[in-house]
Amino acid sequence: MSEPKNLVSGEHILAFARSGDAANLSKALASNPSVVDYKSSSNGCTALHYASVNGHVECVKALIKANASHLPNSSGNTPLQWATQGKQHKVVNLLLDKYEEIDVLSQNFFGKGALSEAFDAGDVDTLTALLTHHSASEEKLVNKEDAKKLNALTEMMHVFEFPKSKPNEVWVVKVQEKAILETQLRNILGGVENANKDKTGLSIWGASVVLARWLCDLRENLKGLTVLELGAGCGLSGLSLGVVGSPKTLTLTDASPDTVENLQHNIELNQGAFGETEVSCCSLQWGDVNKWQESRKDKQKEHQQQEDDDDDAGEQKANARSSSIDTVFDVVIGSDLVYDKEVVPLFVSALKCLLTPKGNFYYTTAVNRAGRAELANLLLKHGFEMVSVMKPPTSYRRNPLRGVSQGECDLILTDLKQTEYQLWHFRRKA
């Protein structure tokens, strides 16, 4: 093959993208960037169309790096629609992440959009990505059949209400339960569950409701503090604190990438309710706490260096909140995280690394949970003191769901009513 520097025509760009030749595509684009959006004379497709439909991820990345535009072809189909038709889930995620202007409900000349294509293709992973995109609001649905299918999935997003001190006033927390979304999609499409996929963190559990209500009662004690939630799952407990209290920072963590993605979505659902609290989420494996802390320290140094080099006082003020990265926290919270005594040493080790001296650990646990006694004993042996252990008030079990009867709540949150819980408060010694 001749040197890529001589192959800079639009047709060659299309050929590289179609065949998946990412190396020569990158070289050709570097040689002649102007052809990145070249359209085929036969169908109006760009290189991004061909790379997307064929699942050539590296080619898609190369085109994105070269600032390729997300354009429709002669039939009104975008690269996203072609990727959806081809069930190219990785490409779909790349396109959704890169092109903020994408509208998953926009239609081609045949009246079909990416969402319709995903339903037709029966691709659960792509449907999940599209339905959780900001442009997939029910108000914007233009395809009535899609609207009916989407209405069948409204149970995936729950609205929790926690009473304020004044009568008839409530705090509102919105949480998407992604496990329900995926299950319902498979029911609609006749799909098969992936038995190897851990969905624990994609469901809402009764222990997180109990912890959320406890944190509501503790809100005055947590003002201005840095808070981290371990095993946040859907994030109900931490998000509730972010809405009702005023911690300085709130960091939600979980091990599963799918769970962290859902956490980010739930943060965005409640974005306007956090006040001055800086809320974020990230992946955290308990065994990798030391590596995680080193990474955060490096980021803190980078932010500090940027601030030191910035002579603009106004810009310094704007960056102040984004540079407040903590490597240890005043408070760590969690709900029913230990199911096996074998993981107790790992959990306690992580907790010691994350919690500042004299920091507080608030935890809800089922009374019959395996490893519960071992956890309490190991905490006492490793520099923690037990402040209190108590049974939650009966009010913590009441139905917190807006527009849902008690009977329906019992079906959605089965363990909230059936399981006995304890509230643990431990403090790390100085």
N, C-alpha and C positions, 0 to 999 in steps of 0.2 A: 504494500500500500504506500502511495506517495506521501510526502510530508503533509501533515494537517494544515500547515501555514498556507498551502496552495488550495486547500479545500474550504473556502470560506463562503461559498454561495449558500443561499437559503435552502436549496434542495439537498445539499450535503448535510446541513444542520438537521433537516427532517430525517434523513437516512440514519444518521448517528443516533438520534433519539429513538427511532423506531426499532433499531437493532440492539439498543442497550449499550452502545459503545461510549461509555461515560468519559474515558480518557481522551479520545479524539474529539468528542463533543466539547469538553472543557477547553482544549487547546484551540479549537476552531473559534469558539466564542471569544476567547482572549484575543485572537488574531483579528476578528471582525465582529465586535459586539452589536453592531447595527442590525444583524440578521436574526437576533434572538427571537423576535416576534414575527418572523417571516411566515406567511400563510401559503399553504398549498393552493395552486390555481384550480385544482379539481374539486376540493371540498372546503377550503378555507381553514383547514386545521393547522395549528402551530406545532412546533416541536414539543411543547408542553402537553398537548393532546396525546401525541403518540407515546411519549414517555409514560404518561399517566395511565393510559388504558392497558399498556403492557406491563405495568408494575415495575418499571425500571427506576428504582428508588434513587440510585446514584445519579442518573441522568436528570431526574426531577430536581435533586439538590443542586446540580450544576446549573440548571436553568434558573432556579430561584436565586442562586448566587449571582448570576448574570443579569438579574432584575427583569426576568421574563414577566410579561403581563398575563393576567388570567382572562383570556378573550374568548368569545363564542366563535364557533365555526359557521359555515354557511347555513346550517340547520338550526343555529341557535344553541347548540350544545357546547358547554364549557368543558375544560379539562376535568373539573370536579365531577361533572355528569358522566364523562367517559370513564373515569376511575371508578365511579360507583357502579356503572354497568359491568365493568370488569372485575368487580369485587376486590379491588386493590385497596385494602383497608389502610395499609401503611402510607400509601400515597394520599389517600383521603385526609388522613391526619396531618400530613405535611402541608397540604394545600390549605386546610382550615387554619393551621397555625400561622402560615405566612401571609395569606391574603385576607386582611380584616374586612374588606368590602364584600366578601363573598356572601351571597344570599342563597341559602340552600333551598329556598322555595321558589326562586326564579325559574321560569319555564322556557323550554325551547319552542320552536315553531309548531310542535305537535301537542303543545299543552302539557308537557311533562317536565318536572324539575328533578333535582338530585334526590329529594326525599321520595318522590314517586318511583324513581328508578331503583332506589334501595329496597323499597317494599316489594317491587316486582322481582328483584334479584334474590330476595329472601336472605339478605346478608345482615345478620344480627349485629355484628361488630360495627359495620358501617352505619346502620340505622341508629345505634346508640350514639355514635359520634355526631351524626347529623341532628338528632333530636335534642342533644344537649348544647348545640351551637346557639349563640345569641340571636341569630336570625330566624330561628325556628319557633317564633312565638305564634300562639294560636290565632291571635288577631290578624296575622299576616297570611294565614293559610288561604291559598287560592284554589286548591283542589279539594272538592267536597269529600271525595273518597279518602284522601289523606287526613282530612279533618276528623272524619269518623274514626279512623284508626288511631289518630293521636288522642282523641277523647277517651278511647279505651285505656289509655296509658296514664291518665291524670293522677291515678293513685300513687304514682312513683314519687310525687312531690307532696310532702306533708307540711302543714302549717301548724306549728305548736304555739300555744298561748299560755303564758305564765302570769298569774295575777299580780298586780302592783298593790301597794298599800291602800290606795284609794279605790273605793267600790267601782266596779264596771270598767276599770282600766287594766289593760294587759300589755305585756311585752310580747312581741311577735317574732318567732324564729322560723325560717323556712329551710327545710332540709329535703334533699332528693335522696331517695333510697334506691340506689342503682340496681341492686339485686332484683327488686321487683320489676324494674324497667326491663331488664334482660329476660327475666322469666316470662313476662307478659308478651314480649316480642316473639319469643320462641313459641308461645301458645298460639299467637296469631299466624306465625309463619310455619309452624310445624317443625321447628329446628330441634337440634339435639344439644343437651347440656354438655359442657366440657367438664368432665369429672375431676380434672387436674387443676381447675381454676379455684383459688381460694376466694370465696365470696363473703367471708365472715365480716370484713370491714365494710361491705356494701349494704349491710342491713342495719336497721335501728333496733337496739336491744333495750330491754327494760332497765338494766343497770345504768345506761347512759341517761335515761329520763330521770331516774332517782338522783344521779349526780348533778344533772342540770338544775333540778329544783333546789338541791343543797347549795349549789354555787349561787343561785339567786338569793338565798338567805344570807350567804357569806359575803355578798358583793361589797359591802362597806369595808370589810377587812382586806380586800384584794385591790383596792384602788391604788393606782400608780405603781403596781408591781409588775415584774416580768413573769409571765405564766407560760408553761409548756404542757401540752397534753400528749401523753404516750398512748399509742394504740387508739387514735381518735376515731377511727371508723368513718361514719358519716359526718362526724363533727358536732353532733347535737350539744354535748356538754360544753365544749369550749366555745362554740358559737353563741350559746345562751349567755355565757359569762361576758363575751364580747358585746352583746346587745344590752344586757341589764347592768353590767358593772363598768368600771373604767380602768382596767389594767393598762399599764404603759404599753406592753407588747403582749401579743398572744400568738404562740407558735403551735400549730396543730401538726402532729406527726403520725405516720403509719408506715409499715414496711412495704405494702403492696403498691406498685405503680398505679394500678387501676383505682385503688382506694384514694391515693393522693390526688389523682385527676378529679375524682368525684368531690374530694374535699375542696379543691380549688373552685369547682363549680358552685358548691354550697357557700363558700366565702363570697363569691360574686352575687349570689342570690340575696345576701344580707348586707351588701356593701354599704348602703346608706345608713345603716343603723348602728355602726360601731363608734361613732363620735371621733375622738382623737386617738383611739386605740389602733395601733398598727397590727393588723392581722395577716398572718402568712401561714403557709403549709409547706411541708417537705417530707421526703422519704427518710426514714431512720430505722435501721436495724439495731436492735439492742446490743448486739455483739460488736457493732462498728462505731460505738459512741466516741471513742478516742479519735478515730479518723474524722468523724463528723465535726468534732470540736475543733480539730486542727484546721479543717476547711473553713469553718466559720471565723476562726482567728485570722486566717489569711485574707478573707473578705473584709474583715474589720480593718486590717492594716491598709488594704487597698482604698477603702472608703476614707480612712483618716488621711492618707496621702493625697487623695483628690481634694479633700477639704483644706489641707495645708497649702496646696498649690493654687487654690482658688482665691483670687483677690476680690471677687465680687461678693460683697456682704449679703446681698439679696439672694444670690445663688447658694451661698453657704446656708442660709436659713432654710431654703427649699430642700436642701439635701440632708438637713439635720435628722429628720425622722428616718430616712432610708439608711442612714449610717448607724442606727442604734441596734447593732447586732450583739446579742448576748451569747456567751459561751457557757455560762451557768445561769440558773433561773431562781427567782425568789420562791416560786411555787411550781410544783408539778402535780398534775391531776391525772386520774385514770379511772376506768370503770371495768371491773371484772376481766382483768387482763391475764391472770394466771389460772390456767386450767390443769396444769401438770406440775408436780413438785420438782421435776427435773429442770424446769426453766427458771426456778426461783433464784438460784445464784446469779444467773445472767441478768435477770431483771433488777436485782438489788445492786449489782455492780453498775449497771447503767444509771440507776437512780442516784447513786452516790456521785457519779461523774457529772450529772446534770443539775443537781440541787446545791445551791450555795449553803455554807454553814448557817445554821439557824433557819434555813428554809423549810417550808411546810409542804407536806405531801397529803393530798386529799384523795381518798379512794373509796369506791363502792365495790362490794363483793357479795356474791351469793353465799349464804351461810353454809351451803353444802358443797362448795366448790373445792375440788381436789387441789392441794397445795396451799390452801388458805392458812393453815396453822404454821406450815413451814415458812411462809412468807413473813408472818408476824414475828416468828422467832428469829429469823435471820436479820430482819430489820433492827431488832433490839440488840443483836450481837455486833452489828456493824455501824454503831454510832447514831442510832435513831432512838428517840424517846416516844412512847405512846402518850399522846395528849388526850385522846378520847376514842372510845368505840361505842357506838350506840345504834339502836334500831331507828330507822327513818320514821317520821310521822306518817300517819295514815294518809294525810293529804298528798304525800308524794306519789301515791298510787292512783290518784284521780285521773280521769281522762284529760289529757292535755291537747287533744287534737281538735282543731277548729272544724265545725260542721260535721262532726262524726259522733254517732251515738256511743254510749258506754259499751253496748254489745259489739258494735263494729270495732271499737278501740280494743276490746278484749281479743278480737280475732287478729288485729294488726300487731298489737304488742302483747302477745300471749304470755310472755314471761313476766311482764310487769305485775300482773295480778297473781300469778301462780308461784312466783319465786320469793323467798324471804331474803332480805338484804341487810347488810350492816354498813354503817358509815365509819370509815377509819380516818383518823387524823394523827399523822406522825410528824415529828419535827426532827430535823437533823441537828445533832449537837454541834456546838462551836468547835 
